[in-house]
Amino acid sequence: MKQDITLYTSTMCPVCGMVRSFLTNMDIEFKEVNVDLNPIVMIKLIGKTRRFSVPQTSINGEWIFGFDPVRMFEVLNAKYSS
């Protein structure tokens, strides 16, 4: 079953690179949105999550902030255990 994963990043964010590398190394498909290139997306993201930082990762509508691989696995596996 395909996951709906979007990673919101910034160009100079080292933690964003950690999340990107983690998802890539685990062969998890995701869409990356660089908020530096689209400030309107950042404004919408802040309105949705009330967070001013990146990385923010949406996995099937569940938000994960920063680099939290344990939480990412929990959310990814929850879809299959339900």
Backbone as JSON Lines, residues from 0, in Angstrom:
{"i":0,"aa":"M","n":[0.84,-1.18,0.0],"ca":[0.0,0.0,0.0],"c":[0.89,1.24,0.0]}
{"i":1,"aa":"K","n":[0.57,2.17,-0.87],"ca":[1.37,3.38,-1.01],"c":[1.12,4.35,0.13]}
{"i":2,"aa":"Q","n":[2.2,4.9,0.65],"ca":[2.13,5.89,1.72],"c":[2.07,7.28,1.1]}
{"i":3,"aa":"D","n":[1.43,8.22,1.79],"ca":[1.38,9.61,1.36],"c":[2.32,10.39,2.27]}
{"i":4,"aa":"I","n":[3.54,10.65,1.79],"ca":[4.57,11.28,2.62],"c":[5.07,12.54,1.94]}
{"i":5,"aa":"T","n":[5.02,13.65,2.68],"ca":[5.57,14.91,2.2],"c":[6.53,15.44,3.24]}
{"i":6,"aa":"L","n":[7.73,15.77,2.79],"ca":[8.78,16.32,3.65],"c":[8.97,17.79,3.29]}
{"i":7,"aa":"Y","n":[8.75,18.66,4.26],"ca":[8.94,20.09,4.07],"c":[10.33,20.45,4.6]}
{"i":8,"aa":"T","n":[11.13,21.08,3.73],"ca":[12.53,21.34,4.04],"c":[12.92,22.79,3.73]}
{"i":9,"aa":"S","n":[14.15,23.1,4.13],"ca":[14.79,24.37,3.82],"c":[16.19,24.05,3.32]}
{"i":10,"aa":"T","n":[16.73,24.87,2.47],"ca":[18.01,24.6,1.83],"c":[19.16,24.47,2.83]}
{"i":11,"aa":"M","n":[19.22,25.32,3.83],"ca":[20.35,25.33,4.76],"c":[20.1,24.53,6.04]}
{"i":12,"aa":"C","n":[19.12,23.66,6.05],"ca":[18.73,22.92,7.24],"c":[19.43,21.55,7.28]}
{"i":13,"aa":"P","n":[20.38,21.35,8.22],"ca":[21.06,20.05,8.28],"c":[20.15,18.92,8.74]}
{"i":14,"aa":"V","n":[19.18,19.22,9.59],"ca":[18.27,18.18,10.07],"c":[17.36,17.72,8.93]}
{"i":15,"aa":"C","n":[17.02,18.63,8.03],"ca":[16.22,18.26,6.85],"c":[16.97,17.2,6.04]}
{"i":16,"aa":"G","n":[18.27,17.37,5.9],"ca":[19.09,16.39,5.19],"c":[19.08,15.04,5.87]}
{"i":17,"aa":"M","n":[19.04,15.04,7.21],"ca":[18.99,13.78,7.96],"c":[17.69,13.04,7.66]}
{"i":18,"aa":"V","n":[16.57,13.76,7.65],"ca":[15.28,13.12,7.36],"c":[15.27,12.62,5.92]}
{"i":19,"aa":"R","n":[15.74,13.45,5.0],"ca":[15.79,13.05,3.58],"c":[16.63,11.78,3.41]}
{"i":20,"aa":"S","n":[17.8,11.75,4.03],"ca":[18.68,10.57,3.93],"c":[18.03,9.34,4.54]}
{"i":21,"aa":"F","n":[17.39,9.52,5.68],"ca":[16.71,8.4,6.34],"c":[15.65,7.8,5.44]}
{"i":22,"aa":"L","n":[14.77,8.65,4.91],"ca":[13.69,8.14,4.04],"c":[14.27,7.49,2.78]}
{"i":23,"aa":"T","n":[15.28,8.11,2.2],"ca":[15.9,7.56,0.99],"c":[16.57,6.22,1.28]}
{"i":24,"aa":"N","n":[17.33,6.16,2.36],"ca":[18.03,4.91,2.72],"c":[17.08,3.77,3.06]}
{"i":25,"aa":"M","n":[15.88,4.11,3.54],"ca":[14.88,3.09,3.87],"c":[14.01,2.75,2.66]}
{"i":26,"aa":"D","n":[14.32,3.34,1.5],"ca":[13.56,3.13,0.26],"c":[12.09,3.51,0.43]}
{"i":27,"aa":"I","n":[11.85,4.6,1.14],"ca":[10.5,5.11,1.34],"c":[10.3,6.27,0.38]}
{"i":28,"aa":"E","n":[9.28,6.15,-0.47],"ca":[9.0,7.22,-1.43],"c":[8.38,8.4,-0.71]}
{"i":29,"aa":"F","n":[8.81,9.61,-1.09],"ca":[8.27,10.81,-0.49],"c":[8.37,11.97,-1.47]}
{"i":30,"aa":"K","n":[7.58,12.96,-1.23],"ca":[7.62,14.21,-1.99],"c":[8.31,15.24,-1.11]}
{"i":31,"aa":"E","n":[9.27,15.97,-1.66],"ca":[9.96,17.01,-0.9],"c":[9.51,18.38,-1.38]}
{"i":32,"aa":"V","n":[9.19,19.25,-0.42],"ca":[8.8,20.61,-0.73],"c":[9.77,21.54,0.0]}
{"i":33,"aa":"N","n":[10.55,22.31,-0.76],"ca":[11.49,23.26,-0.18],"c":[10.76,24.58,0.03]}
{"i":34,"aa":"V","n":[10.58,24.95,1.29],"ca":[9.81,26.16,1.59],"c":[10.57,27.43,1.25]}
{"i":35,"aa":"D","n":[11.9,27.34,1.1],"ca":[12.68,28.51,0.67],"c":[12.25,28.96,-0.72]}
{"i":36,"aa":"L","n":[11.88,28.02,-1.54],"ca":[11.52,28.3,-2.92],"c":[10.07,28.72,-3.09]}
{"i":37,"aa":"N","n":[9.27,28.52,-2.03],"ca":[7.85,28.85,-2.12],"c":[7.34,29.33,-0.76]}
{"i":38,"aa":"P","n":[7.5,30.63,-0.48],"ca":[7.09,31.16,0.82],"c":[5.59,31.03,1.1]}
{"i":39,"aa":"I","n":[4.78,30.95,0.07],"ca":[3.34,30.77,0.28],"c":[3.07,29.4,0.9]}
{"i":40,"aa":"V","n":[3.82,28.4,0.47],"ca":[3.7,27.06,1.06],"c":[4.08,27.13,2.53]}
{"i":41,"aa":"M","n":[5.12,27.88,2.88],"ca":[5.54,28.0,4.28],"c":[4.44,28.64,5.11]}
{"i":42,"aa":"I","n":[3.81,29.67,4.6],"ca":[2.72,30.33,5.32],"c":[1.58,29.35,5.56]}
{"i":43,"aa":"K","n":[1.23,28.57,4.54],"ca":[0.17,27.57,4.69],"c":[0.56,26.49,5.68]}
{"i":44,"aa":"L","n":[1.83,26.08,5.65],"ca":[2.33,25.06,6.58],"c":[2.25,25.56,8.01]}
{"i":45,"aa":"I","n":[2.66,26.79,8.25],"ca":[2.57,27.38,9.6],"c":[1.13,27.43,10.06]}
{"i":46,"aa":"G","n":[0.23,27.8,9.16],"ca":[-1.19,27.83,9.51],"c":[-1.74,26.46,9.87]}
{"i":47,"aa":"K","n":[-1.23,25.42,9.22],"ca":[-1.72,24.06,9.45],"c":[-1.13,23.45,10.72]}
{"i":48,"aa":"T","n":[0.17,23.64,10.95],"ca":[0.84,22.94,12.05],"c":[1.17,23.84,13.24]}
{"i":49,"aa":"R","n":[1.11,25.15,13.04],"ca":[1.48,26.12,14.09],"c":[2.95,26.0,14.48]}
{"i":50,"aa":"R","n":[3.77,25.53,13.56],"ca":[5.21,25.39,13.77],"c":[5.94,26.26,12.74]}
{"i":51,"aa":"F","n":[7.0,26.94,13.19],"ca":[7.76,27.82,12.33],"c":[9.06,27.19,11.85]}
{"i":52,"aa":"S","n":[9.25,25.91,12.1],"ca":[10.52,25.27,11.8],"c":[10.36,24.14,10.79]}
{"i":53,"aa":"V","n":[11.47,23.74,10.23],"ca":[11.56,22.57,9.38],"c":[12.67,21.7,9.93]}
{"i":54,"aa":"P","n":[12.68,20.43,9.66],"ca":[11.77,19.7,8.8],"c":[10.44,19.38,9.48]}
{"i":55,"aa":"Q","n":[9.43,19.31,8.65],"ca":[8.12,18.82,9.05],"c":[7.75,17.76,8.03]}
{"i":56,"aa":"T","n":[7.32,16.63,8.52],"ca":[6.99,15.51,7.64],"c":[5.55,15.09,7.89]}
{"i":57,"aa":"S","n":[4.78,15.03,6.82],"ca":[3.41,14.54,6.89],"c":[3.41,13.12,6.35]}
{"i":58,"aa":"I","n":[3.01,12.18,7.2],"ca":[2.89,10.78,6.79],"c":[1.43,10.39,6.96]}
{"i":59,"aa":"N","n":[0.75,10.24,5.83],"ca":[-0.67,9.88,5.83],"c":[-1.48,10.83,6.72]}
{"i":60,"aa":"G","n":[-1.12,12.12,6.7],"ca":[-1.85,13.13,7.46],"c":[-1.38,13.31,8.89]}
{"i":61,"aa":"E","n":[-0.45,12.49,9.35],"ca":[0.11,12.59,10.7],"c":[1.4,13.4,10.62]}
{"i":62,"aa":"W","n":[1.55,14.41,11.47],"ca":[2.71,15.3,11.43],"c":[3.81,14.84,12.36]}
{"i":63,"aa":"I","n":[5.03,14.87,11.84],"ca":[6.23,14.56,12.61],"c":[7.18,15.74,12.43]}
{"i":64,"aa":"F","n":[7.69,16.24,13.55],"ca":[8.54,17.43,13.53],"c":[9.96,17.04,13.86]}
{"i":65,"aa":"G","n":[10.91,17.59,13.11],"ca":[12.32,17.28,13.33],"c":[12.65,15.9,12.79]}
{"i":66,"aa":"F","n":[13.74,15.33,13.31],"ca":[14.18,14.01,12.9],"c":[13.81,13.02,14.0]}
{"i":67,"aa":"D","n":[12.78,12.24,13.74],"ca":[12.26,11.29,14.73],"c":[11.96,9.97,14.03]}
{"i":68,"aa":"P","n":[12.99,9.18,13.74],"ca":[12.77,7.93,13.0],"c":[11.89,6.93,13.72]}
{"i":69,"aa":"V","n":[11.94,6.91,15.05],"ca":[11.07,5.99,15.8],"c":[9.61,6.33,15.54]}
{"i":70,"aa":"R","n":[9.28,7.59,15.65],"ca":[7.88,8.03,15.41],"c":[7.48,7.77,13.96]}
{"i":71,"aa":"M","n":[8.41,7.99,13.03],"ca":[8.11,7.73,11.62],"c":[7.73,6.27,11.4]}
{"i":72,"aa":"F","n":[8.51,5.35,11.99],"ca":[8.18,3.94,11.87],"c":[6.84,3.62,12.52]}
{"i":73,"aa":"E","n":[6.56,4.23,13.66],"ca":[5.26,4.01,14.32],"c":[4.12,4.4,13.41]}
{"i":74,"aa":"V","n":[4.22,5.57,12.8],"ca":[3.14,6.05,11.93],"c":[3.05,5.2,10.66]}
{"i":75,"aa":"L","n":[4.18,4.86,10.09],"ca":[4.17,4.02,8.88],"c":[3.59,2.64,9.16]}
{"i":76,"aa":"N","n":[3.92,2.06,10.29],"ca":[3.44,0.71,10.64],"c":[2.0,0.72,11.13]}
{"i":77,"aa":"A","n":[1.52,1.83,11.66],"ca":[0.14,1.9,12.17],"c":[-0.86,1.65,11.05]}
{"i":78,"aa":"K","n":[-0.55,2.07,9.87],"ca":[-1.47,1.89,8.74],"c":[-1.66,0.39,8.44]}
{"i":79,"aa":"Y","n":[-0.63,-0.4,8.66],"ca":[-0.69,-1.82,8.34],"c":[-1.24,-2.66,9.49]}
{"i":80,"aa":"S","n":[-1.14,-2.15,10.73],"ca":[-1.6,-2.95,11.86],"c":[-3.07,-2.69,12.2]}
{"i":81,"aa":"S","n":[-3.69,-1.73,11.55],"ca":[-5.11,-1.43,11.83],"c":[-6.02,-2.4,11.15]}
